Amino acid sequence: MTGSDDRDQLLRELAFWKQEYDALGARLLRAQDAQSRASREARRSRMVADLISEAHRISNLDLAAEAIGERMLAKIVESFCERGVLLKEDPNAPGAFVVEHAIGLPAGQRLTLPNPPAFLFTASDRPPEPPAAALTGLLGVPFVLWAYEGASGRALLLGNQTESNIRRPFEAGDQELIRSALTVYIDILLRILAEATLRQAKVAAEEANAVRARFLAILSHELRTPLNAIIGFSELLLQTGTRAPAPPQREEFARQILDAGRALLALVKDILDFSSFSNARPRLRRDWMPVGQILESMKRAFAAESALRGIDVTLEPPDPTLLISIDYDRFRQILANLIGNAIKFTAMGGRVDIAGREIPGQGVAITIRDNGIGMRPEDIPRALEPFVQLENMRRHSIPGTGLGLPIAKQLVEAHQGQLTIESTYGEGTCITILLPEAFTTHAAPARP
Amino acid sequence: MIRTAYASDIDVTAAVSACRDRLGLAAPDLLIAFVGGKHPRDAAQRAIADAFGPVPLVGGSAPGVISPQGFGYTGFEIGLVGFQGPDVTPVIVGTHDLNAGERAAGVGLGAAVRDNSMDGQVVMILFDSVAETAPLRLHPGSQLMEGFQEGLAGRIAHVIGCGLLTDINISDGWVLNRTAVSKHCALALVFPPGLRAETVILHGCRPVSSFMEITRIEGAEVFELNNQPALTVVEQMLGLELGTTSGQQLSLVATLGQKQGDPFAPYDENKYVNRLILQANPAHGSITLFEPDFAVGTRVQIMSRDNTLMLESVERGVAALRARIADANCLLGLYIDCAGRASVMSGAETEEAELVMSELAPSFPVMGLYSGVEIAPFAGDYSRPLDWTGVLTVLQRET
């Protein structure tokens, strides 16, 4: 072999090894890239498992239902994409969605998608389907992945700006992932909502039990007081011989028994009324009545009691032509409760002002205003609940079952009216009955 | 005193609040904040200002944050470094002129550092990597650092730093610059003279081709390798269908590496400067690199990341660093980690950042971030931007 042959041989060998080196290098590069892609795909596949794990963790955190969406979405976006939103469909407007939770854009945005598809995606290598524009527009990125579950009205929309590096193009195979993610979210959401409902029901039941216990305590007291009077005075009446009551005492004892019996009857009537109104709205027999007439009649009915308690009850004379359509007995019951309460909760020397006015465009407002003990703001709604004896009442040793206002409210609502309370603690209370315009009118002027 | 804190929460206010509680410095003299890129930037800046009051704040976006207390790249992480006392608190100088020319901005920044330092001081540079998003254009760190070196005018500095990103997909990047959130901004944090730094560069790429010569290049766009269209060469290597490679499909898959010194010396990871491929340009048959610092005649090799090598490099590099530091003198560890080294990109079964933290096992505060480009002293030369590396620096008190 010559030196030239050796050199040619070496060059051939060099070319051979260079080619082999490059080929092996290329295989290594491809293998590395394939391994990276496979690893990323595996991470994506683990997303649902991670999501279930996160859902389990979240469900133990005692979070509100609203708080879980963002956390679940963060977990999805972390594994899968750059942006994401969870949407809720308006149950009254199919296809109208609102963004409940968002990462990468503000929440609260709206999306209208008639006939929302169960699954949709966009990618650079396929023409976009018609609804895609609304979805890419919402997220502000060209590549989106969408899943929708009609039964719950929930949807998940994910998006990417690019299809490179760690964000590969979306594909049909992603359907299982995104739908699973959405299902996990819905499941955990419904579970937490159900738990919240159960908790609320438990609280309501406990509250109802407490109310019932309070009612029984109040009721037994309210029943015992007149019954004790009836039994006690009856025993006194039955005494004979030297201990027999004198005729004036007999009369007084009989009056006490009568008063206690009437009080007992009123109490039983209240309870029966409230019970029946709770089951069904009372039937009304409406008649047109002048407002002034019924208010004047009620003022007269309370004249004795107000005089006894030293309370000045005034009536601002209403328009004599103003008529309201009411059930006379039931409306008197309302006014009796309200005026009675006003007198009861006003100290001696105080005043109760009654008025009935027409409010253009609204109807007729009847107000009973006192300058009594008043209520704290937090007590006002409670005063409308049955059997609630406010701390204020207890402190002032004012008897009562607490049924008067709830019954009045039920009856006002049966008249399709509204009962509102304004009160300032220590200054007084103003209760307004607003009867709608449809039940008010004016009588024709009297002919000369 | 230097303290660090890490937290991750989708609510930026909650994340900042957790960091504030963990930092244990009520009124630091300076805060560095690395903010996960999914957090809204203005909200993040406001949350930090609300939590700490009128404290000078620098830092910026990060695809993720790394600390011994935890790490992640969900985009919801926050990492804080709080400085208290003139003996540890860096002086801040900056430029907003990157968009007018990175080199000139670098010259100005280098001159400002020169005016505020003495030889041997440690400098950390932070800048937003993404200049424009459509089409994607980066602020080239190589031009910034060339200018910076010129501006230093012979001043010797230990310079580390990074280009900031919002996410691994290079969507954007921004800088926290005191009371503002800035773009096209570079900051230099000049640490006090009593501190010195030890730095190691962790690698993870190996050559997978023979040497090729760049035969045509304009800026960062390489048109030809060995007189063939550069894209064709890379596509053939990757086994892609020729002429179909689009957009960023090649991005972060392969790099071009330039071997320093004797080209036929045995493989040494420390001898390579790697440049990531930013995008492929099928219309030109070219590829665009992260940096425009190669030229016609530069001999390069196509490099592939190697996860095993990456993790071995971590073990070697951290061990070497530990041998050079004494924990008692260490004040702060800084880890600037190429976002591509995260497992979600590299496919490594072990998270490289986690390995760095466990190997370092620091008894001193450490804070790190995922970055777009890493800046570190290279091969005894001035600091250069590097790709696909991890730069681990420990600041120590001068003894």
Interface residues (C-beta under 8 A of the other chain):
Chain A: K18 Y21 D22 L24 G25 A26 L28 L29 R30 Q32 D33 Q35 S36 R37 A38 S39 R40 R43 E70 R71 A74 V77 E78 E82 I103 G104 S124 Q161 T162 E163 S164 N165 I166 R167
Chain B: I10 K38 T74 G75 F76 D167 I168 N169 I170 S171 P207 V208 S209 S210 Q236 M237 L238 G239 S246 G247 Q248 Q249 S251 L252 V253 A254 I302 S304 R305 D306 N307 S343 V344 M345 S346 G347 A348 E349
